[in-house]
């Protein structure tokens, strides 16, 4: 029987290879080496400033990445909260993200209720912003679909002052795996993407991924 390899399959396989190499040869953050991070939030925390994980999902923490930037929390929030430009620093996104602010609680502006659509790893994802705390972070949820590799998803970005004018950033991903891709690929792929994104931002702001 002949197997048909689609362009999406090739993209996924390429992503797996890159992610595996990064995780093998670099100190990517995982759930076991974060005790030295000077954050006010414990790794098991599910409540942050204005953001409650359990309001959105009961899924476990699957991936986490951290960085120290030399820019202020407000500057970091402004950059990471500019949805349309995320393709400039987020790996595997090479297009301008579609952003719909018509249902935002502040119509026409990024806020709770904003929806963004992006193509990631061959999958078209619709994401809803469900918490928005200027200068401190935000959270977003990928809408469930039958073919999506994850369900009950929540991504949480927290930004804290470092006491010296800079910022401590933590990016968490909560989800339940869905299918083979979700079970065996998503956690590794997600770690690669998060660390890659923060590394790109560290070049922009100064600082480092931890």
Secondary structure, 3 states (H helix, E strand, C coil): CCCCCCHHHHHHHHHHHHHHHHHHHCCCCCCCCCCCCCCCCCCCCCEECCEEHHHCCCCCEEEEEEEEECCCHHHHHHHHCCHHHHHHCCCCCCCCCEEECCCCCCCCCCCCCCEEEEEECCEEEEEEEEEEECCCEEEEEECCCCCCCEEEEEEEEEEEECCCCCEEEEEEEEEEECHHHHHHCHHHHHHHHHHHHHHHHHHHHCEEEC
